[in-house]
Amino acid sequence: MKLAEALSRSRDTLAQNAVEDASLEAELLLRHILNIDRTQLYLDLEEELSPEDERAFQALVERRLNGEPAAYIIGHREFYGLDFYVNPHTLIPRPESELLVETALKLAQERQPHTIADIGTGCGAIAITLALEIPNARIYATDLSAKALEVARINCQQHGVDDRVSLLPGDMLEPLPEPVDLIVANLPYVRQSELNPGFEPLLALDGGAGGTEMIAKLCRQAKDKLADGGSMLLEIGYGQYETISTLLASLFPGGAIEVLADLSGIERVVSLNLSRAKVAG
């Protein structure tokens, strides 16, 4: 069987089973088996797929049909143009989280933070991206999961930032050794009633009954961990911006609060900027 036929068949099979982005996912799985990039794949479409590779490819397609995410199958995921190792101990980085990074980078141009904390770092994608884009900043990355931090450690080493990203085990802001200039967090925000047990860790998805429990807890912790004149960026779920904005206004009177929408028009990031604002007691 030629690569073109194998690709076409797998793409059709995935599409018929309601797998989103079936064409892209078929490519990813086949490239993983052959260990080639996308350009090489399309140059080799008329080449024959060996029986061994064909069997291995079909096995990966079956795993995908059983609901296992492609990122876990191939062991990596692209985020903000960078490649990150992932496994079932970490949430798979989502494209919408790139808005969190973009917002942090714009803010960094204005405020030049010396210390940044990425809370619930998972595979470390956000912390590492910020470390690469803001080389003068010291990054703290916390997570409750020791296994997730091991994945983040691998990615820090892969991207050469392990000397500037401090991985700290513990509950959100509690492990931080000092107040920081910028807090960035993509915490669980899925309502418990909407959780669908699957391959991703529930710890990274479960936002409590209302979906905002973990984010609200972080906001309260931030009163003691956000430096004077600091900033905080929070990724949120659909319809949660009013709850979080109201809470921040009560905790940080005088702080500037802004809500930013993603490409789908969903309010995705809540931004808090302090100008040495008084923090509520």
Protein Blocks (a to p, Z undefined) as FASTA:
>chain_A
ZZklmmmmmmmmmmmnopghklmmmmmmmmmmnopafklmmmmmmpccdfklmmmmmmmm
mmmmnopafklmnopaceehiacdddfkbccddfklmmmmmmmmmmmmmnopabdcdehk
lnommmmmmmmmmmmbccddddfblklmmmmmmmmmmnopmmmmccdedehjlmpgbdcf
bdcddddfbdfklpccdfbcfklmmgojnopmmmmmmmmmmmmmccghiacdddddehil
mmmmmmmmmmmghiacdddddfkopafbdcdddehiacdZZ
